[in-house]
Amino acid sequence: MPIEVQPVKSLYVENSIPAFSREEPFSNLLMDLQTKGWSVQDDFFSTEFTQALMDEVENIHIAYMQQAGVGRKQDHQVVLDTRRDYIQWIDPDKPIKKDFLRAMEGLRVALNRRLFLGLFDYEAHFARYEKGAFYEKHLDAFKGESNRILSTVLYLNEDWQDGEGGELVIYDENDPVIEIGRFYPKKGRFAVFLSECFYHEVVVANRTRHSIAGWFRINNTTGMTLDPDQ
């Protein structure tokens, strides 16, 4: 069966749109991470930049995405009882992807300067939750066993409404039974939290839901072991 590729809404030109339009979300995010370990900011990126990312993910045909799994490298496996989203890793092969990764590199530098986290690099993927998809409560890293330090999620959904599900739920660092925040995946909302400290989940979505999930990492390469990516 031939693959139907949706037409691109507009041709994005590298460096044509400022990624950030104001400083407040940036400084607020740093302050939140310093004081409580997590932050959720609306309109973190400029409206135009967010729209360009939304156009990009909406144009990805499902045939070019993969069923998400759990674990890394040889431990990776698809577990549909745990998560049911589709992903496509973000490589710098298109202008909008290059600009997004460049913006996150700027954030990495700022985080290291302000919080001394020793972040080495950043990896991210587009995520699509079709109707009925979810991701059960989990940690993005286990204490002492991972190089993922900060998790990020940027939401790319127009006019998300109450009752459409798909919320990000963050749980208390000291008692993962206690819910400390529930956030709709609305366009431009940006969440960041310490990967090994905060359990979180994605509630069942009642319509297609797009986001970019990413992780700032440290380098765990040693003389005996090569630090794996993705």
Salt bridges, closest charged atoms under 4 A:
GLU14 OE1 - LYS98 NZ 3.97
GLU14 OE2 - ARG102 NH2 2.88
GLU24 OE1 - ARG22 NH1 3.38
ASP42 OD2 - LYS186 NZ 3.40
ASP42 OD1 - ARG189 NE 2.65
ASP55 OD1 - LYS9 NZ 3.89
GLU56 OE2 - LYS94 NZ 2.96
GLU58 OE1 - LYS9 NZ 3.04
ASP85 OD2 - ARG83 NH2 2.72
ASP93 OD1 - LYS97 NZ 3.24
ASP99 OD1 - ARG102 NH1 2.41
GLU105 OE2 - ARG108 NH2 2.69
ASP121 OD2 - ARG217 NH1 2.74
GLU123 OE2 - ARG72 NH1 3.19
GLU123 OE2 - ARG148 NH2 3.02
GLU123 OE2 - ARG217 NE 3.89
ASP140 OD1 - HIS138 NE2 3.24
ASP140 OD1 - HIS200 NE2 3.25
GLU158 OE1 - LYS187 NZ 3.28
GLU164 OE1 - ARG207 NH1 3.06
GLU179 OE2 - ARG182 NE 3.00
ASP227 OD2 - ARG217 NH2 3.40
ASP229 OD1 - LYS73 NZ 3.34
